[in-house]
Amino acid sequence: MVKDLDRAIDFYTKVLGLSLVKRWENNYAQVRAPGVVIGLHPSDETFANRDGLSIGFGVDDIDAAKKLLGENGVAYESHEGKSGRLLSFRDPDGTPLYFLQSRVGRW
């Protein structure tokens, strides 16, 4: 669920580099990353962040992902963990997202 469909599409396509699959006017849109399609549903309601939801994107180069976020003014936090190097950030509606460069290989 997104508050502003245009803003959400711009974020996922222009900032994260996903492809717009199709948009059905202001009713629904789909964006694609390799191996996944995300549906964006507009909502007129004010809603709080959805507990327990986050979306992760596996990357080969965390430094390139950090540069991408920085160039687009997206605030992020950097973490090092057992699974690898992680950048956590939020989309325009506050949905938790992250980039992970895995220590154990590709996703």
Contacts in CASP RR format, 6 or more apart in sequence:
PFRMAT RR
TARGET T0000
AUTHOR 0000-0000-0000
METHOD contacts of the structure
MODEL  1
MVKDLDRAIDFYTKVLGLSLVKRWENNYAQVRAPGVVIGLHPSDETFANR
DGLSIGFGVDDIDAAKKLLGENGVAYESHEGKSGRLLSFRDPDGTPLYFL
QSRVGRW
1 41 0 8 1.000
1 42 0 8 1.000
1 43 0 8 1.000
1 45 0 8 1.000
1 47 0 8 1.000
1 93 0 8 1.000
2 8 0 8 1.000
2 40 0 8 1.000
2 41 0 8 1.000
2 42 0 8 1.000
2 43 0 8 1.000
2 92 0 8 1.000
2 93 0 8 1.000
3 42 0 8 1.000
3 43 0 8 1.000
3 46 0 8 1.000
3 92 0 8 1.000
3 93 0 8 1.000
4 42 0 8 1.000
4 92 0 8 1.000
5 23 0 8 1.000
5 26 0 8 1.000
5 29 0 8 1.000
5 40 0 8 1.000
5 42 0 8 1.000
7 92 0 8 1.000
8 29 0 8 1.000
8 40 0 8 1.000
8 91 0 8 1.000
8 92 0 8 1.000
8 93 0 8 1.000
9 20 0 8 1.000
9 23 0 8 1.000
9 29 0 8 1.000
9 31 0 8 1.000
9 40 0 8 1.000
11 91 0 8 1.000
11 92 0 8 1.000
12 18 0 8 1.000
12 31 0 8 1.000
12 38 0 8 1.000
12 40 0 8 1.000
12 91 0 8 1.000
13 19 0 8 1.000
13 20 0 8 1.000
13 31 0 8 1.000
14 72 0 8 1.000
15 68 0 8 1.000
15 69 0 8 1.000
15 72 0 8 1.000
15 74 0 8 1.000
16 33 0 8 1.000
16 57 0 8 1.000
16 68 0 8 1.000
17 33 0 8 1.000
18 31 0 8 1.000
18 32 0 8 1.000
18 33 0 8 1.000
18 38 0 8 1.000
19 31 0 8 1.000
19 32 0 8 1.000
19 33 0 8 1.000
20 29 0 8 1.000
20 30 0 8 1.000
20 31 0 8 1.000
20 32 0 8 1.000
21 29 0 8 1.000
21 30 0 8 1.000
21 31 0 8 1.000
21 32 0 8 1.000
21 37 0 8 1.000
22 29 0 8 1.000
22 30 0 8 1.000
23 29 0 8 1.000
23 30 0 8 1.000
26 42 0 8 1.000
27 42 0 8 1.000
28 39 0 8 1.000
28 40 0 8 1.000
28 41 0 8 1.000
28 42 0 8 1.000
29 39 0 8 1.000
29 40 0 8 1.000
30 37 0 8 1.000
30 38 0 8 1.000
30 39 0 8 1.000
30 40 0 8 1.000
31 37 0 8 1.000
31 38 0 8 1.000
31 39 0 8 1.000
31 40 0 8 1.000
32 38 0 8 1.000
33 57 0 8 1.000
38 55 0 8 1.000
49 94 0 8 1.000
49 95 0 8 1.000
49 96 0 8 1.000
50 95 0 8 1.000
53 95 0 8 1.000
53 96 0 8 1.000
54 88 0 8 1.000
54 95 0 8 1.000
54 96 0 8 1.000
54 97 0 8 1.000
54 98 0 8 1.000
55 95 0 8 1.000
55 96 0 8 1.000
55 97 0 8 1.000
55 98 0 8 1.000
56 97 0 8 1.000
56 98 0 8 1.000
56 99 0 8 1.000
56 100 0 8 1.000
57 65 0 8 1.000
57 97 0 8 1.000
57 98 0 8 1.000
57 99 0 8 1.000
57 100 0 8 1.000
58 99 0 8 1.000
58 100 0 8 1.000
58 101 0 8 1.000
58 102 0 8 1.000
58 106 0 8 1.000
58 107 0 8 1.000
59 65 0 8 1.000
59 99 0 8 1.000
59 100 0 8 1.000
59 101 0 8 1.000
60 101 0 8 1.000
60 106 0 8 1.000
61 101 0 8 1.000
62 85 0 8 1.000
62 86 0 8 1.000
62 87 0 8 1.000
62 99 0 8 1.000
62 100 0 8 1.000
62 101 0 8 1.000
65 87 0 8 1.000
65 99 0 8 1.000
65 101 0 8 1.000
66 76 0 8 1.000
66 78 0 8 1.000
66 87 0 8 1.000
69 76 0 8 1.000
69 87 0 8 1.000
69 89 0 8 1.000
69 99 0 8 1.000
70 76 0 8 1.000
74 89 0 8 1.000
75 89 0 8 1.000
75 90 0 8 1.000
76 87 0 8 1.000
76 88 0 8 1.000
76 89 0 8 1.000
77 87 0 8 1.000
77 88 0 8 1.000
77 89 0 8 1.000
78 85 0 8 1.000
78 86 0 8 1.000
78 87 0 8 1.000
79 85 0 8 1.000
79 86 0 8 1.000
79 87 0 8 1.000
79 88 0 8 1.000
80 86 0 8 1.000
81 103 0 8 1.000
82 103 0 8 1.000
83 100 0 8 1.000
83 102 0 8 1.000
83 103 0 8 1.000
83 104 0 8 1.000
84 100 0 8 1.000
84 101 0 8 1.000
84 102 0 8 1.000
84 103 0 8 1.000
85 100 0 8 1.000
85 101 0 8 1.000
86 98 0 8 1.000
86 99 0 8 1.000
86 100 0 8 1.000
86 101 0 8 1.000
87 98 0 8 1.000
87 99 0 8 1.000
88 96 0 8 1.000
88 97 0 8 1.000
88 98 0 8 1.000
89 97 0 8 1.000
89 98 0 8 1.000
89 99 0 8 1.000
90 96 0 8 1.000
90 97 0 8 1.000
91 97 0 8 1.000
100 107 0 8 1.000
END
